[in-house]
């Protein structure tokens, strides 16, 4: 069974995930930012070895479980894991 860890890059606010010795990092797709979509930012997860991210970038990640389920499921899909059930929010 593989274990997934989630973290927040404190410099950017983007969510990373780690499985074993690899991390999934959201990379900005500049070519998809066009005048037609009002330069909307698009990120795609890219897999890297932890050693490649060693140093400042990796050290700025705060590992936590407090990540919205929707974001967790994006990362889980990337890693080939089953999605977590989404709980309905109750409004009071």
VOBA-1610 file (N, C-alpha, C; in pm, whole numbers, padded with zeros to 5 digits, always signed):
BEGIN
Unk+00083-00119+00000Unk+00000+00000+00000Unk+00088+00125+00000Unk+00054+00218-00086Unk+00130+00342-00093Unk+00067+00448-00004Unk+00151+00527+00058Unk+00105+00636+00144Unk+00132+00767+00074Unk+00033+00856+00079Unk+00048+00988+00019Unk+00048+01093+00129Unk+00140+01188+00118Unk+00149+01301+00210Unk+00122+01427+00131Unk+00059+01524+00196Unk+00026+01651+00130Unk+00098+01763+00201Unk+00137+01863+00125Unk+00204+01978+00183Unk+00168+02105+00111Unk+00186+02216+00180Unk+00160+02348+00122Unk+00293+02420+00109Unk+00323+02465-00012Unk+00444+02545-00035Unk+00417+02682+00026Unk+00488+02715+00132Unk+00462+02840+00204Unk+00496+02963+00121Unk+00577+02949+00017Unk+00612+03062-00068Unk+00504+03092-00171Unk+00430+02987-00216Unk+00332+03006-00324Unk+00189+02973-00284Unk+00172+02893-00179Unk+00039+02847-00139Unk-00009+02727-00218Unk+00073+02675-00308Unk+00034+02560-00390Unk+00052+02430-00312Unk-00032+02331-00345Unk-00030+02203-00275Unk+00059+02103-00348Unk+00151+02043-00275Unk+00238+01937-00324Unk+00190+01805-00265Unk+00233+01696-00322Unk+00210+01566-00260Unk+00337+01483-00277Unk+00349+01386-00187Unk+00467+01299-00190Unk+00423+01155-00172Unk+00478+01069-00257Unk+00460+00924-00245Unk+00599+00864-00258Unk+00645+00800-00151Unk+00779+00742-00152Unk+00884+00849-00171Unk+00970+00830-00270Unk+01079+00924-00294Unk+01047+01022-00406Unk+00919+01033-00441Unk+00879+01126-00548Unk+00777+01226-00497Unk+00780+01345-00555Unk+00683+01449-00523Unk+00610+01492-00649Unk+00486+01536-00632Unk+00408+01594-00741Unk+00396+01743-00711Unk+00443+01823-00806Unk+00447+01967-00788Unk+00363+02033-00896Unk+00275+02128-00858Unk+00199+02200-00960Unk+00290+02298-01034Unk+00295+02284-01166Unk+00379+02369-01250Unk+00288+02457-01337Unk+00313+02588-01334Unk+00234+02682-01412Unk+00257+02658-01561Unk+00149+02646-01636Unk+00155+02625-01781Unk+00138+02761-01851Unk+00250+02830-01871Unk+00247+02964-01929Unk+00179+02966-02065Unk+00201+02862-02145Unk+00147+02859-02281Unk-00005+02853-02283Unk-00068+02817-02171Unk-00213+02811-02165Unk-00275+02941-02114Unk-00192+03038-02081Unk-00240+03170-02038Unk-00250+03257-02162Unk-00371+03281-02207Unk-00391+03355-02332Unk-00488+03471-02311Unk-00487+03568-02402Unk-00586+03677-02393Unk-00729+03624-02399Unk-00750+03515-02473Unk-00884+03458-02487Unk-00942+03409-02354Unk-00856+03359-02264Unk-00908+03314-02134Unk-00871+03412-02022Unk-00842+03537-02064Unk-00809+03644-01969Unk-00687+03609-01884Unk-00593+03536-01945Unk-00466+03496-01882Unk-00488+03417-01753Unk-00590+03331-01755Unk-00619+03245-01640Unk-00502+03149-01618Unk-00465+03132-01492Unk-00354+03043-01460Unk-00401+02898-01464Unk-00318+02812-01521Unk-00344+02668-01530Unk-00220+02597-01478Unk-00242+02505-01384Unk-00131+02428-01327Unk-00152+02281-01359Unk-00043+02213-01390Unk-00045+02068-01410Unk+00058+02007-01317Unk+00023+01894-01258Unk+00115+01826-01167Unk+00225+01758-01247Unk+00347+01772-01198Unk+00462+01704-01257Unk+00534+01627-01147Unk+00574+01506-01181Unk+00642+01418-01085Unk+00792+01443-01090Unk+00851+01454-00973Unk+00995+01473-00961Unk+01048+01390-00846Unk+01173+01352-00856Unk+01239+01284-00746Unk+01265+01387-00636Unk+01251+01343-00512Unk+01272+01433-00398Unk+01409+01499-00407Unk+01509+01426-00452Unk+01644+01480-00463Unk+01648+01600-00557Unk+01568+01597-00665Unk+01563+01709-00759Unk+01509+01835-00694Unk+01424+01820-00593Unk+01362+01935-00529Unk+01433+01974-00400Unk+01542+01905-00371Unk+01614+01930-00246Unk+01657+02076-00238Unk+01663+02121-00118Unk+01707+02258-00096Unk+01591+02348-00061Unk+01600+02470-00106Unk+01508+02574-00065Unk+01362+02544-00095Unk+01329+02501-00217Unk+01189+02477-00253Unk+01126+02371-00164Unk+01193+02258-00149Unk+01139+02149-00068Unk+01129+02190+00079Unk+01225+02266+00124Unk+01226+02308+00264Unk+01117+02409+00296Unk+01057+02471+00194Unk+00951+02568+00219Unk+00813+02502+00223Unk+00808+02369+00211Unk+00679+02298+00213Unk+00646+02258+00357Unk+00524+02294+00399Unk+00474+02255+00531Unk+00382+02136+00509Unk+00424+02020+00558Unk+00348+01897+00539Unk+00233+01893+00639Unk+00114+01863+00588Unk-00007+01869+00670Unk-00115+01776+00615Unk-00211+01746+00696Unk-00329+01669+00650Unk-00444+01763+00618Unk-00431+01889+00656Unk-00540+01986+00642Unk-00543+02046+00502Unk-00583+01963+00407Unk-00595+02001+00267Unk-00739+01969+00225Unk-00805+02058+00151Unk-00941+02026+00106Unk-00945+01895+00028Unk-01051+01819+00048Unk-01066+01688-00016Unk-01055+01697-00168Unk-01109+01803-00226Unk-01102+01821-00372Unk-00957+01823-00421Unk-00872+01896-00350Unk-00730+01901-00387Unk-00661+01768-00361Unk-00695+01705-00249Unk-00638+01572-00221Unk-00672+01476-00335Unk-00796+01480-00382Unk-00838+01388-00488Unk-00769+01416-00621Unk-00736+01541-00649Unk-00658+01571-00771Unk-00522+01503-00764Unk-00461+01512-00648Unk-00330+01449-00630Unk-00343+01297-00630Unk-00446+01244-00567Unk-00466+01099-00563Unk-00485+01045-00705Unk-00561+01116-00788Unk-00581+01074-00927Unk-00447+01073-01001Unk-00366+01176-00978Unk-00235+01185-01042Unk-00149+01063-01007Unk-00155+01019-00881Unk-00075+00906-00835Unk-00140+00771-00863Unk-00261+00770-00919Unk-00329+00645-00949Unk-00397+00582-00828Unk-00432+00665-00730Unk-00499+00617-00610Unk-00648+00647-00618Unk-00727+00571-00545Unk-00872+00593-00543Unk-00904+00724-00474Unk-01009+00794-00521Unk-01047+00920-00456Unk-01108+00896-00318Unk-01095+00998-00235Unk-01159+00996-00104Unk-01304+01038-00121Unk-01393+00988-00036Unk-01532+01034-00045Unk-01542+01181-00006Unk-01623+01255-00080Unk-01642+01397-00051Unk-01761+01410+00042Unk-01736+01469+00156Unk-01843+01489+00253Unk-01921+01614+00217Unk-02050+01605+00232Unk-02136+01721+00207Unk-02118+01820+00320Unk-02100+01948+00282Unk-02086+02051+00384Unk-02224+02090+00434Unk-02234+02112+00562Unk-02360+02158+00619Unk-02348+02305+00651Unk-02448+02380+00613Unk-02449+02525+00640Unk-02550+02553+00750Unk-02506+02625+00850Unk-02596+02656+00962Unk-02629+02801+00963
//
